[in-house]
Amino acid sequence: MKLFSSVNDVKDVPVLVASALQLKQNPYAHQHLGKNKTLSLVFLNPSLRTRMSTQKAAMNLGMNVIVLNIDKEGWALELRDNVIMNGTTVEHIREAAGVMGEYSDIIGVRSFPGLKDREEDYSETIFNKFVEFCKVPVVSLESATCHPLQSLADLVTIEELKTTARPKVVLTWAPHIKALPQAVPNSFAEWMRRADVDFTIAHPAGYELSTDFTNGAAITHDQDEAIKDADFIYVKNWSAYEPYGSVTGGNEDWMLTNDKLEAVAPNAKVMHCLPVRRDLELSSEILDGPRSIVIHEAGNRVWAAQAVLKQMLEAL
């Protein structure tokens, strides 16, 4: 594997999931693969779980790790070609990514969408320019449209904790105070479509995701109907795909509570990618109760990242 930007870069999803679970049982078995190899983690946006889990995964494999918060510690990057750089940008991404490639065997890149211009965000300009100019394998640490490491960890968690061969998995929209990207729900939808699960998406009218990610999934505007008898419920807010980046009010009742679960999904395990705004997106009673598996899910971020890095190292 030389690129990990979405589920489409994975040749065999069940094999990758199994590898993550095997690494969880024996984290240090493949340290020879990373000896004298360097992973550079480049962040244009904040991170907690992605940074720490990927760094730990790399160290488990014997790698050296460089972390650069380029939004705070690097030069302002110019992304456009054929422009005179007489403004606020200092370094062109061609040179920046090229130099990073000289220092790295694998690079991870994290960048968020602007949520202003859908065409610009969904073209993945920043991520793709890193891929083009760094000349080494690249792993997405979240991009404008996808968060594949998160979704792989989610699938690992479902596979690990499921009690039935084909569990019912529901992605449900949640309220928020601002417009959030579609990257996590996009990724979760496309990974679930590649998994052996019964998958449904629930959201209020007007919050449809791109059909490039949801085609083939059951979609409803009735949350109670969607979560009935669910085994896993994934809670996440996102802004509208059309009109792009927009949010509407009046959907506060979409926050998941124990009362809702007890009525229609008494055995459901509740997931969230974190960070989560308590008692806005998801009730504290769920987060602090036995239904929540959000910490377990976050822990599996290490093994998901390690499985991806292992395949990349094996291809070097």
C-alpha positions in Angstrom: 0.0 0.0 0.0 1.5 3.4 -1.1 -1.6 5.5 -0.5 -4.3 5.4 2.2 -6.9 8.1 1.5 -10.1 6.1 1.6 -11.5 2.6 1.7 -10.9 2.5 -2.1 -7.2 2.2 -1.4 -7.6 -1.0 0.5 -7.3 -4.2 -1.5 -9.0 -6.5 1.2 -10.9 -4.8 4.0 -11.4 -7.9 6.2 -7.7 -8.7 6.0 -6.8 -5.2 7.1 -9.3 -5.4 10.0 -8.0 -8.8 11.1 -4.4 -7.4 10.9 -5.4 -4.6 13.3 -6.9 -7.0 15.8 -3.8 -9.2 15.6 -1.6 -6.2 16.2 -3.7 -5.4 19.3 -2.7 -8.8 20.7 0.9 -8.5 19.8 1.9 -4.8 19.2 5.6 -5.2 19.0 5.9 -8.2 16.7 6.9 -6.2 13.6 9.4 -3.7 14.9 11.9 -4.8 12.4 9.8 -3.3 9.6 10.1 0.3 11.0 13.7 0.2 12.1 15.6 3.3 10.7 12.3 4.4 9.0 10.8 7.8 9.6 7.1 8.8 9.7 6.3 12.5 9.4 2.9 13.7 10.7 1.9 17.0 9.2 -1.0 18.8 10.8 -2.8 21.8 9.3 -5.5 21.5 11.9 -5.9 20.4 15.5 -5.7 16.8 16.6 -5.7 14.7 19.7 -6.6 11.0 18.9 -5.2 11.0 15.4 -1.8 12.5 16.4 -1.3 10.4 19.5 -2.6 7.1 18.1 -0.7 7.3 14.8 2.5 8.3 16.7 2.1 5.4 19.1 1.3 3.0 16.2 4.5 4.1 14.4 6.6 3.6 17.6 5.1 0.2 18.1 6.5 -0.7 14.6 10.0 0.7 15.5 9.7 3.9 13.5 11.1 7.3 14.2 8.3 10.0 14.2 8.5 13.7 13.3 5.4 15.9 14.1 4.9 19.2 12.4 2.0 21.5 13.3 2.5 23.4 10.1 -0.4 25.8 10.8 1.5 27.1 13.8 5.1 26.1 13.3 5.6 26.2 9.5 5.6 28.8 6.8 2.3 30.0 5.2 1.8 27.7 2.2 0.9 28.7 -1.3 -1.3 26.1 -3.0 -1.9 27.8 -6.4 0.3 27.4 -9.4 1.3 30.1 -11.8 1.0 33.0 -9.3 3.5 35.6 -8.2 3.9 35.1 -4.5 3.8 38.7 -3.4 1.1 38.2 -0.7 1.0 36.5 2.6 2.2 33.1 1.6 5.9 32.3 2.1 6.5 28.8 0.7 5.0 26.9 -2.2 3.6 23.5 -1.4 5.7 22.1 -4.3 8.9 22.8 -2.3 7.4 22.2 1.1 6.0 18.7 0.3 9.1 17.9 -1.7 11.4 18.7 1.2 9.2 16.7 3.6 9.6 13.7 1.3 13.4 14.0 1.6 13.1 13.6 5.3 10.4 10.9 5.5 9.7 7.3 4.4 5.9 7.9 5.0 4.0 11.1 5.4 0.7 11.6 7.2 -1.3 14.7 6.3 -4.3 16.3 8.1 -6.4 19.2 6.6 -10.0 20.3 7.1 -12.4 21.7 4.5 -13.2 25.4 4.3 -17.0 24.5 4.0 -17.3 27.5 1.6 -16.6 26.0 -1.8 -17.8 22.5 -2.3 -15.9 22.0 -5.6 -12.6 23.1 -4.0 -13.1 21.0 -0.8 -14.2 17.8 -2.7 -11.3 18.2 -5.1 -9.0 17.5 -2.1 -6.4 20.0 -3.4 -4.2 20.1 -0.3 -4.0 16.4 0.3 -3.5 15.6 -3.4 -0.7 18.1 -3.8 1.1 16.5 -0.9 0.7 13.2 -2.6 2.0 14.6 -5.9 5.0 16.4 -4.6 6.4 14.5 -1.6 7.1 11.3 -3.7 6.7 8.9 -0.7 3.7 7.0 0.6 1.0 9.2 2.1 -1.7 8.3 4.7 -4.7 10.6 5.4 -5.0 11.8 8.9 -8.3 13.3 7.8 -8.9 15.3 4.7 -11.7 17.6 3.5 -13.9 14.7 2.6 -12.7 11.5 4.3 -11.3 10.2 7.6 -10.3 6.7 6.8 -8.2 5.9 9.9 -11.2 6.8 12.1 -13.5 4.6 10.0 -11.1 1.7 10.0 -11.0 1.9 13.8 -14.8 2.0 13.9 -15.0 -1.1 11.8 -12.4 -2.8 13.9 -14.5 -2.0 17.0 -17.7 -3.3 15.5 -15.9 -6.5 14.4 -14.4 -7.0 17.9 -17.6 -6.4 19.9 -20.4 -7.7 17.7 -22.6 -10.4 19.1 -24.3 -11.4 15.8 -22.8 -12.3 12.5 -24.3 -9.4 10.6 -25.0 -6.6 13.1 -27.4 -3.7 12.5 -25.3 -0.4 12.3 -26.9 3.0 12.3 -25.2 6.3 11.5 -27.4 9.1 13.1 -27.0 12.8 12.7 -26.7 14.8 15.9 -27.2 18.5 16.8 -24.3 21.0 17.0 -23.8 24.7 17.3 -21.8 25.2 14.1 -21.2 23.7 10.7 -19.0 20.6 10.8 -17.3 18.7 7.9 -18.8 15.7 6.2 -15.5 13.7 6.4 -16.3 11.4 9.2 -19.9 10.4 8.1 -18.7 10.1 4.5 -15.9 7.7 5.5 -18.1 5.8 7.9 -20.7 5.3 5.2 -18.3 4.0 2.6 -16.5 1.7 5.0 -19.8 0.2 6.2 -20.9 -0.3 2.6 -17.8 -2.5 2.2 -18.5 -4.4 5.5 -20.9 -7.3 6.2 -23.4 -5.2 8.2 -27.0 -4.0 7.9 -26.4 -0.3 7.5 -28.8 2.6 7.8 -28.3 6.4 7.8 -30.7 8.7 9.7 -30.7 12.5 9.5 -33.2 15.4 9.3 -34.3 16.5 5.8 -31.7 18.7 4.2 -28.7 16.9 5.6 -28.2 14.4 2.8 -24.6 13.4 2.2 -23.0 12.9 -1.2 -24.3 9.8 -3.0 -20.7 9.0 -3.9 -20.4 7.8 -0.3 -24.0 6.7 0.6 -25.1 4.9 -2.6 -26.7 1.6 -1.6 -27.3 2.5 2.1 -30.8 2.7 3.6 -31.5 6.4 4.4 -34.4 7.7 6.6 -35.5 10.9 8.2 -37.0 9.0 11.2 -34.4 8.4 13.9 -36.6 6.1 16.0 -37.3 3.9 13.0 -33.6 3.8 12.1 -32.2 2.9 15.5 -34.9 0.2 16.3 -33.1 -3.0 17.3 -29.7 -1.6 16.4 -26.6 -3.3 17.6 -24.3 -0.2 17.1 -25.4 3.4 16.8 -22.8 5.9 15.5 -23.6 9.5 16.5 -22.1 12.3 14.5 -23.1 15.9 13.4 -22.4 17.1 9.9 -23.4 20.1 7.8 -25.4 19.9 4.6 -23.9 18.8 1.3 -26.5 21.0 -0.5 -26.6 23.9 0.1 -23.0 23.2 0.9 -21.9 23.8 4.5 -25.3 25.0 5.6 -27.0 24.2 8.9 -30.6 24.6 10.1 -32.1 24.9 13.5 -34.9 23.1 15.2 -33.5 19.6 15.4 -32.4 19.5 19.0 -34.6 16.4 19.6 -32.1 14.4 17.5 -29.7 14.2 20.5 -29.6 10.5 21.6 -30.7 9.8 25.2 -31.2 6.6 27.3 -35.0 7.1 27.0 -34.8 6.8 23.2 -32.6 3.7 23.4 -34.6 1.9 26.0 -37.7 2.4 24.0 -36.4 0.9 20.7 -32.8 -0.2 21.0 -32.2 -1.6 24.5 -29.0 -3.5 23.5 -27.3 -0.9 21.3 -23.7 0.1 21.8 -23.1 3.8 21.1 -20.2 5.2 19.2 -18.7 8.6 18.5 -15.4 9.7 16.9 -14.7 12.3 19.5 -14.4 15.1 20.5 -18.0 15.3 21.5 -20.0 18.2 23.0 -21.8 16.7 25.9 -25.6 17.2 26.2 -25.6 18.8 22.8 -24.5 16.0 20.4 -24.8 13.2 22.9 -26.2 13.0 26.4 -23.9 12.6 29.3 -26.0 9.8 30.7 -25.0 7.7 27.6 -21.4 8.8 27.5 -20.9 7.9 31.2 -23.0 4.7 31.1 -22.5 1.1 30.0 -23.8 1.7 26.4 -21.0 4.0 25.4 -17.9 2.4 23.7 -16.4 5.7 22.7 -13.2 5.2 24.8 -12.7 1.6 23.5 -13.3 2.9 20.0 -10.7 5.6 20.4 -8.2 3.0 21.8 -8.6 1.0 18.6 -7.3 4.1 16.6 -3.8 2.8 17.5 -4.3 -0.7 15.9 -6.0 0.7 12.8 -3.1 3.1 12.2 -0.6 0.4 12.9 -2.3 -2.0 10.4 -2.1 0.6 7.7 1.5 1.6 8.5 2.5 -2.1 8.6 1.2 -2.6 5.0 2.9 0.6 3.9 6.3 -0.5 5.4 6.0 -3.9 3.8 5.6 -2.2 0.4 8.7 0.0 0.7 
